[in-house]
Amino acid sequence: MDVIAYEVNLFVQQAILDEYRPWLDAHVRAMCALPGFLGAEWFERSDPAAADDEVVFCVHYRLTDEAALADYFRDHAAHMRADGVARFGDRFRADRRVLRSLARY
């Protein structure tokens, strides 16, 4: 089982939520259309609680393998990330991590 989870945590100022939610929906759909992506799940984090002026979203992308993720980083990541920064500037921030599946129950 070589499925990779690519997790993106997004700390979004509440002032931009009405614009950010539809943008993020379209962004996740575009990511899922890239080669090697199997799908995604979008969560709102409830614990630990977000700061009073922000909402924290967590998106888990599933990819076929590490090669697909490497291809994403090489060919698409800069463009996909730049779109959010161009639209929302410093009104959100993101952190990311990569997880390799060891077992599925």
Secondary structure as GFF3:
##gff-version 3
##sequence-region A 1 105
A	DSSP	beta_strand	4	13	.	.	.	ID=ss1
A	DSSP	three_ten_helix	14	16	.	.	.	ID=ss2
A	DSSP	alpha_helix	17	32	.	.	.	ID=ss3
A	DSSP	beta_strand	37	44	.	.	.	ID=ss4
A	DSSP	beta_strand	54	63	.	.	.	ID=ss5
A	DSSP	alpha_helix	66	75	.	.	.	ID=ss6
A	DSSP	alpha_helix	77	88	.	.	.	ID=ss7
A	DSSP	three_ten_helix	89	91	.	.	.	ID=ss8
A	DSSP	beta_strand	92	100	.	.	.	ID=ss9
###
